[in-house]
Amino acid sequence: MNQPEIEARFNGIIESMQGTCMSMDPEDQEFLENNDLCDRLDEIMFNCETCGWWAEASEQSEQEDQQTCQECYDDANSE
């Protein structure tokens, strides 16, 4: 797979996952690992441990002990 194909697949994974609560396909996970793209993915989006949604990295709360979106963090701290 050449670099443009890798980029296209990487972008396709992001587009299909972000804003959903889908589990990542094992083939996509393997692709990310084999192409050293896991850290790059983490810079773009993350899977909230509370609600299970894939959110933009900018939406991650400042809570350091788990990956939580700001909305879940705010909900948990407003009760």
C-alpha positions in Angstrom: 0.0 0.0 0.0 1.5 3.3 -1.0 1.3 6.5 1.1 -1.7 8.1 -0.7 -3.6 4.8 -0.1 -2.6 4.7 3.5 -3.7 8.3 4.0 -7.0 7.6 2.2 -7.8 4.6 4.4 -6.7 6.5 7.6 -9.0 9.4 6.7 -11.8 7.0 5.9 -11.5 5.4 9.4 -11.7 8.8 11.0 -14.7 9.8 8.9 -16.6 6.6 9.6 -15.9 6.5 13.4 -16.0 10.1 14.6 -19.3 11.1 16.1 -20.4 7.5 16.5 -20.4 4.9 19.2 -19.3 2.1 16.9 -16.6 -0.3 17.9 -13.5 -0.1 15.7 -13.2 -2.9 13.2 -10.3 -5.3 14.1 -9.0 -4.9 10.6 -8.9 -1.1 11.0 -7.2 -1.4 14.4 -4.6 -3.7 12.8 -4.1 -1.3 9.9 -3.5 1.6 12.4 -1.0 -0.5 14.4 0.9 -1.9 11.3 1.3 1.7 9.9 2.2 3.3 13.2 -0.9 5.6 13.1 -2.4 5.0 16.6 -0.7 8.1 18.1 -1.8 10.2 15.1 -5.4 9.0 15.6 -5.2 9.9 19.3 -4.2 13.5 18.2 -7.4 13.7 16.2 -10.1 11.8 18.1 -10.6 9.5 21.1 -13.2 7.1 22.4 -14.9 8.4 25.5 -14.8 5.8 28.3 -18.0 7.1 29.8 -20.4 7.4 26.8 -18.5 5.3 24.3 -18.7 7.9 21.5 -15.7 8.8 19.3 -15.1 12.5 19.8 -12.6 15.1 18.5 -9.5 15.3 20.6 -10.4 19.0 21.4 -13.6 17.7 23.2 -11.6 15.7 25.7 -11.9 16.8 29.3 -8.9 17.8 31.4 -9.5 14.7 33.6 -6.2 12.8 33.5 -7.2 9.4 34.9 -9.5 8.5 32.0 -10.5 9.6 28.5 -13.8 11.4 29.0 -15.5 13.9 26.7 -16.2 17.3 28.2 -19.9 16.7 28.1 -19.7 13.6 30.2 -17.3 15.2 32.6 -19.6 18.2 33.0 -22.7 16.0 33.5 -20.9 13.9 36.2 -19.7 17.1 38.0 -23.1 18.9 37.9 -25.0 16.3 39.9 
